[in-house]
Amino acid sequence: MNAEQLLERIRSDNDTALSRLGSSKALYADTDGEMDDETVLSAAADAEHHAAVTYERWAESESDDAVADSFAETAAEEREHYERVAGELDDHEPGEDVPAIQQYLRDLDGTVERLGGFVGRTIAAEKSKDQFTGYFVGEADPQTAQLFRDVGGDLDPQLERAGELLESVCEDDEDWDRAAEAATGAIQAAYDAYTASLESMGVNPKPVC
């Protein structure tokens, strides 16, 4: 297996979850049904903050220097994303509740597993960035919509870095399987949180809209 095949496998194995995470209901779930500009921006800022914290911790504890450097680079990108999104708010303090996907990632141990989890989170983030962009397009706010397009522009390079690193650290199919399992676990954690949030509001999470 190689990085391209891994991405294809992850997207195929998680097609249903990813399609629902890319639906308009996902943003509704992220904001607990409060679909106003401030709440949407706060949800986005919180997600960026907690991602930065996860990658900062990984960078500090990773034994492979190249992987540690990549995690540190991504942490800096996520920190910049947070600052840009939070800058759209009058005042913002990150929420203390850690998103389910970040809780899952922080429990991963091992270079291969973390890189796999990183890939899963990044693929899931593609869906959320599209929803944030679409929301502000719908609100006739092209400047903020462009902000989220810009933020989302870092995702492909992040996936490319992760793929290159996986090709350097995966020695056999078992390693690739572990990476794929960790990626699926990250996406599933996000999907389970999406489902639980909608069900708590009495909304059926299954139909894609």
Salt bridges, closest charged atoms under 4 A:
ASP13 OD2 - ARG9 NE 3.64
ASP46 OD1 - HIS92 NE2 3.08
GLU48 OE1 - HIS81 ND1 3.45
GLU48 OE2 - LYS129 NZ 3.15
GLU56 OE2 - ARG79 NH2 3.26
GLU73 OE2 - ARG161 NH1 3.34
GLU77 OE1 - ARG161 NH2 3.18
GLU78 OE1 - HIS81 ND1 3.68
GLU78 OE2 - ARG121 NH1 3.38
GLU113 OE2 - ARG178 NE 2.77
GLU126 OE1 - ARG11 NH2 3.07
ASP150 OD2 - ARG84 NH2 3.52
ASP154 OD2 - HIS81 NE2 2.57
ASP175 OD1 - ARG178 NH1 2.49
ASP177 OD1 - ARG9 NH1 2.80
